[in-house]
């Protein structure tokens, strides 16, 4: 007779969003699209990440980052937003905290802006429309460096 313990459950795997010490990585999502922010949040929380804040534009994102530091591990930053764009917000966050980990979120066709962001100090980028597997791969490859 097969006992339940003999059959590993797929749901028993360790969530990807946990640090080696078992605590969740903490993420700030900055995006003016409520749909994208929600989608990113769902992808991340489903893997155990802790979404500690969201902001709808670059200015609010910078302010939120300053509030949350040092209790933040990663920022996802949309590039095109009202009030303050993501590249400017990236520069302001890095001026405030040179060790900030920022991943840009970009629509297709913004390669020049993505390149500029990477030169300025963004760690990587994610392309919209969001692909769950790619989002997790990109974010985890940066956090585990």
ChimeraX attribute file (.defattr): number of C-alpha atoms within 10 A of each C-alpha:
attribute: neighborCount
match mode: 1-to-1
recipient: residues
	/A:1	4
	/A:2	6
	/A:3	6
	/A:4	8
	/A:5	7
	/A:6	8
	/A:7	8
	/A:8	9
	/A:9	9
	/A:10	7
	/A:11	7
	/A:12	7
	/A:13	8
	/A:14	11
	/A:15	16
	/A:16	17
	/A:17	23
	/A:18	17
	/A:19	15
	/A:20	9
	/A:21	6
	/A:22	11
	/A:23	12
	/A:24	19
	/A:25	23
	/A:26	21
	/A:27	26
	/A:28	24
	/A:29	27
	/A:30	31
	/A:31	27
	/A:32	20
	/A:33	15
	/A:34	13
	/A:35	10
	/A:36	18
	/A:37	20
	/A:38	14
	/A:39	15
	/A:40	21
	/A:41	20
	/A:42	15
	/A:43	17
	/A:44	23
	/A:45	18
	/A:46	13
	/A:47	15
	/A:48	20
	/A:49	21
	/A:50	20
	/A:51	20
	/A:52	17
	/A:53	17
	/A:54	22
	/A:55	21
	/A:56	19
	/A:57	23
	/A:58	28
	/A:59	20
	/A:60	16
	/A:61	27
	/A:62	23
	/A:63	14
	/A:64	18
	/A:65	27
	/A:66	15
	/A:67	11
	/A:68	16
	/A:69	11
	/A:70	10
	/A:71	13
	/A:72	20
	/A:73	19
	/A:74	21
	/A:75	25
	/A:76	26
	/A:77	30
	/A:78	30
	/A:79	27
	/A:80	20
	/A:81	18
	/A:82	13
	/A:83	11
	/A:84	17
	/A:85	18
	/A:86	28
	/A:87	23
	/A:88	16
	/A:89	22
	/A:90	29
	/A:91	17
	/A:92	17
	/A:93	22
	/A:94	18
	/A:95	11
	/A:96	13
	/A:97	14
	/A:98	11
	/A:99	11
	/A:100	21
	/A:101	22
	/A:102	26
	/A:103	25
	/A:104	23
	/A:105	25
	/A:106	21
	/A:107	15
	/A:108	11
	/A:109	9
	/A:110	12
	/A:111	12
	/A:112	8
	/A:113	16
	/A:114	24
	/A:115	13
	/A:116	12
	/A:117	23
	/A:118	17
	/A:119	10
	/A:120	14
	/A:121	17
	/A:122	23
	/A:123	19
	/A:124	19
	/A:125	22
	/A:126	23
	/A:127	18
	/A:128	13
	/A:129	11
	/A:130	16
	/A:131	14
	/A:132	13
	/A:133	9
	/A:134	12
	/A:135	18
	/A:136	17
	/A:137	13
	/A:138	15
	/A:139	22
	/A:140	15
	/A:141	11
	/A:142	14
	/A:143	14
	/A:144	8
	/A:145	5
